[in-house]
């Protein structure tokens, strides 16, 4: 594994209502990896992302960062767009919060729109877009701040299969060209195998990393119909079944 950007050691997370979300969780994310957290509902996958992003407090344990701690982009399951704002203004928001003038931000906003296939849609409003297009706006909003690590919480779960496949392909191309580190959450074995360089399989609540699977990194759309893909999906499915019994 490459040198870690972030390492979580002995993480416990207990909510105020007494629910133990995580217990003794250890994981490290290396620079340039595409790491997927895979596990059953309620196992703490989203909690891990929120702790990495600084959106929650751990009960115990440590989170150790390299110098990119504040260079984080977060894509939620729901696009969470401002319905009254144009595509351009939704994407501009993180830079506006940082005090970047609109004129100075415009090239970065346009670049982010181009990266996700939204060129020419800057004046459109969320209500005028499909679900897949709204998710592209959400991804562009995360990219405009030029993060080194991108956290994605089931961003494609609500989309139809064709749109999901297309966005999977686009995401892989962006990851390969931009050299990000990605931490991705999904319930889908098939999506995890297609996207990841490494899958961390989590046990049922309280969540922890039960096992990990390293994957081949060279792939294209034909990989989905290959014997290697089917074999890897079977391996990961077996690991997931074992984790759910723990």
Helices and strands as residue ranges (DSSP letters): E 4-14, E 20-30, E 34-38, H 45-53, E 60-65, E 72-75, H 87-97, H 102-115, G 126-128, H 131-143, E 149-153, H 161-178, E 181-186, H 189-195, E 198-202, E 209-214, G 221-225, H 227-244
